[in-house]
Amino acid sequence: MGKYLIGGVATLMLMLAGFLYMLGNAQEEVAVQAEPPPQDIAPPDSELPEADVSDLVGPEPPEATELTREQRRFARYDRDSNLRITRNEMLSSRSKAFRKLDIDGNNLLTFEEWAVATVNRFEDADADGDAELTPEEFATTRPKRKSKKERCRC
């Protein structure tokens, strides 16, 4: 019973504190609104300022380099931009092809099935066996593109 009494008293005290706080803010707002606006404000000019910029020259815009499709694909895999793709970098970006790697055809893909296929692809591309892919080695992993005739089934 004592807990309920203490809770009720605390609630009433919080409500009283909130009421007094709101009452104090309301008196401050009335005092702020009662002050007249300052009289020393000049009316705004009706004309905008003009500047002569005919002899000024701005900086040259940066030039964008045109990368080939293979260079862009390599850059997506090369997370640390050191022009080498490690095994971990190759594995991290293979999540989109995850569903295509179901070896046993049970519509369930285990991590082992996915990792084995990706590691095999990496090892096939790593011609010199140094556990890193150069841009030339990585180019061998490029997916085979279909011709327009094969893509269109009109």
WOZI-V248748 format. One record per residue. N is the residue number from 1. OMEGA is omega as a letter, one per 20 degrees, with the letter a starting at -180 (none if undefined). NEAR is the number of other ideal C-beta (glycine too) atoms within 8 Angstrom. Layout:
N_OMEGA_NEAR, N_OMEGA_NEAR
//
This chain:
1_a_4, 2_r_5, 3_a_6, 4_r_7, 5_r_8, 6_r_8, 7_r_8, 8_r_8, 9_r_8, 10_r_8, 11_r_8, 12_r_8, 13_r_8, 14_r_8, 15_r_8, 16_r_8, 17_r_8, 18_r_8, 19_r_8, 20_r_8, 21_r_8, 22_r_8, 23_r_8, 24_r_8, 25_a_8, 26_r_8, 27_r_8, 28_r_8, 29_r_8, 30_r_8, 31_r_8, 32_a_7, 33_a_6, 34_a_5, 35_r_6, 36_r_3, 37_r_5, 38_a_5, 39_a_4, 40_r_4, 41_a_6, 42_r_4, 43_a_4, 44_r_4, 45_a_4, 46_a_3, 47_r_4, 48_r_3, 49_r_4, 50_r_4, 51_r_4, 52_a_5, 53_a_5, 54_a_4, 55_r_5, 56_r_5, 57_a_3, 58_r_3, 59_r_3, 60_r_3, 61_r_4, 62_r_4, 63_r_4, 64_r_4, 65_r_4, 66_r_4, 67_r_7, 68_r_6, 69_a_6, 70_r_9, 71_r_9, 72_r_9, 73_r_10, 74_a_12, 75_r_9, 76_r_7, 77_a_11, 78_a_12, 79_a_6, 80_r_5, 81_r_6, 82_a_5, 83_r_6, 84_r_8, 85_r_10, 86_r_8, 87_r_8, 88_r_6, 89_r_12, 90_a_14, 91_a_11, 92_a_8, 93_a_9, 94_a_10, 95_a_6, 96_a_5, 97_a_7, 98_a_9, 99_a_6, 100_a_5, 101_a_11, 102_a_11, 103_a_6, 104_r_5, 105_a_5, 106_a_5, 107_r_4, 108_a_5, 109_r_9, 110_r_6, 111_a_6, 112_r_6, 113_a_12, 114_a_12, 115_a_9, 116_r_8, 117_a_10, 118_r_12, 119_r_10, 120_r_8, 121_r_10, 122_a_13, 123_r_7, 124_a_7, 125_a_11, 126_a_12, 127_a_6, 128_r_5, 129_a_5, 130_r_5, 131_r_6, 132_r_8, 133_r_12, 134_r_8, 135_r_10, 136_r_6, 137_a_11, 138_a_13, 139_r_9, 140_r_9, 141_a_8, 142_r_7, 143_r_3, 144_a_4, 145_r_4, 146_r_6, 147_a_6, 148_r_6, 149_r_5, 150_a_6, 151_a_7, 152_r_6, 153_a_3, 154_none_2
//
